[in-house]
Amino acid sequence: MTGKFYGIGVGPGAPELLTIKAAEVLKSVDVICVPRSSLDNDSVALKVAGAYIPAATQVMEVFTPMTRDKNVLEAEWQRGAERIAAELREGKHVAFLTIGDAMLFSTYSYLLKRVKVLLPEVEVESIPGITSFAAAAAHINAALAEGNEKLAIIPAVDDPQELYSILQEFPNAVLMKVAGKYEEIVSVLEKTGLKEKSVYISKLGYPDQFISYDLDCLRNRKRDYLSLILVKREGF
Ligand SMILES: C[S@@+](CC[C@H](N)C(=O)[O-])C[C@H]1O[C@@H](n2cnc3c(N)ncnc32)[C@H](O)[C@@H]1O
């Protein structure tokens, strides 16, 4: 019989923010599958969930290159999905781990589509995790949005003009994957008068977590991939 495929959001980083449901499933599966980018020595998600995984569980890494080249990504996702499908066909239960929530900007959703094509009958369960920005807002004790306020979630800034327009419209925003285009982002925040209404949060829940309300101090410095900016027009 085909095994069951799980997608598990392991939360933002602190192991205690992983859900009880996720911890239960981690104990029961045969194979833990983790994304591994060329930047990491070890999978970040595996480190977060490590304490909940029995030592004998098989760990399988799926390569997720840090590129925007669709062809390269598609080829790796297909390769990953085929390896997962092979384990499922053997009757093994497989869990794919993802940082934060499983359904937000996650390799899991790309793999899931392909696994379902390879094994249309496979049973799937996606277990949500606390997103990085929910944990970030909680950490600084600030509401992401109140009443009927809108909240924009922006994955990566390609076009500073587009960011400018979004920030005019939305009173609250979460800017993710900010490390690369940081200088451009801060310039837009400055132009919209929001630079002092923003906070930079990096590696939340990790030993080297870093938080700054002074966005200028991060200019021309190395920023970690695990970093985001919360913006609140009324300020924090
Ligand atoms: C590919 S997305 C993954 C999002 C994730 N699925 C979630 O629910 O938050 C990666 C981005 O999430 C944000 N992120 C994830 N973990 C974080 C952390 N511990 N601290 C700060 N930002 C984090 C960063 O903006 C990073 O560039």
The ligand as an SDF file (V2000), in Angstrom:
LIG
                    3D

 27 29  0  0  0  0  0  0  0  0999 V2000
   10.8030   30.8690    1.4510 C   0  0  0  0  0  0  0  0  0  0  0  0
   10.1420   31.9910    2.6280 S   0  0  0  0  0  0  0  0  0  0  0  0
    9.4530   30.8680    3.7600 C   0  0  0  0  0  0  0  0  0  0  0  0
    8.2950   31.4350    4.5030 C   0  0  0  0  0  0  0  0  0  0  0  0
    7.7600   30.4580    5.5400 C   0  0  0  0  0  0  0  0  0  0  0  0
    7.0830   29.3390    4.9190 N   0  0  0  0  0  0  0  0  0  0  0  0
    6.8350   31.1320    6.5490 C   0  0  0  0  0  0  0  0  0  0  0  0
    5.7250   30.6580    6.7630 O   0  0  0  0  0  0  0  0  0  0  0  0
    7.2400   32.1500    7.1280 O   0  0  0  0  0  0  0  0  0  0  0  0
   11.5900   32.5130    3.4340 C   0  0  0  0  0  0  0  0  0  0  0  0
   11.4220   33.8820    4.0680 C   0  0  0  0  0  0  0  0  0  0  0  0
   10.6700   33.7670    5.2730 O   0  0  0  0  0  0  0  0  0  0  0  0
   11.1420   34.7140    6.2250 C   0  0  0  0  0  0  0  0  0  0  0  0
   11.6010   33.9740    7.4150 N   0  0  0  0  0  0  0  0  0  0  0  0
   11.5020   32.6500    7.6200 C   0  0  0  0  0  0  0  0  0  0  0  0
   11.9540   32.3240    8.8430 N   0  0  0  0  0  0  0  0  0  0  0  0
   12.3470   33.4780    9.4330 C   0  0  0  0  0  0  0  0  0  0  0  0
   12.9010   33.7970   10.7180 C   0  0  0  0  0  0  0  0  0  0  0  0
   13.1260   32.8550   11.6250 N   0  0  0  0  0  0  0  0  0  0  0  0
   13.1810   35.1010   10.9910 N   0  0  0  0  0  0  0  0  0  0  0  0
   12.9310   36.0630   10.0760 C   0  0  0  0  0  0  0  0  0  0  0  0
   12.4200   35.8160    8.8480 N   0  0  0  0  0  0  0  0  0  0  0  0
   12.1250   34.5460    8.5250 C   0  0  0  0  0  0  0  0  0  0  0  0
   12.2640   35.5030    5.5520 C   0  0  0  0  0  0  0  0  0  0  0  0
   11.7080   36.6640    4.9750 O   0  0  0  0  0  0  0  0  0  0  0  0
   12.7270   34.5330    4.4900 C   0  0  0  0  0  0  0  0  0  0  0  0
   13.3940   35.1960    3.4390 O   0  0  0  0  0  0  0  0  0  0  0  0
  1  2  1  0
  2  3  1  0
  2 10  1  0
  3  4  1  0
  4  5  1  0
  5  6  1  0
  5  7  1  0
  7  8  2  0
  7  9  1  0
 10 11  1  0
 11 12  1  0
 11 26  1  0
 12 13  1  0
 13 14  1  0
 13 24  1  0
 14 15  1  0
 14 23  1  0
 15 16  2  0
 16 17  1  0
 17 18  1  0
 17 23  2  0
 18 19  1  0
 18 20  2  0
 20 21  1  0
 21 22  2  0
 22 23  1  0
 24 25  1  0
 24 26  1  0
 26 27  1  0
M  CHG  2   2   1   9  -1
M  END
$$$$
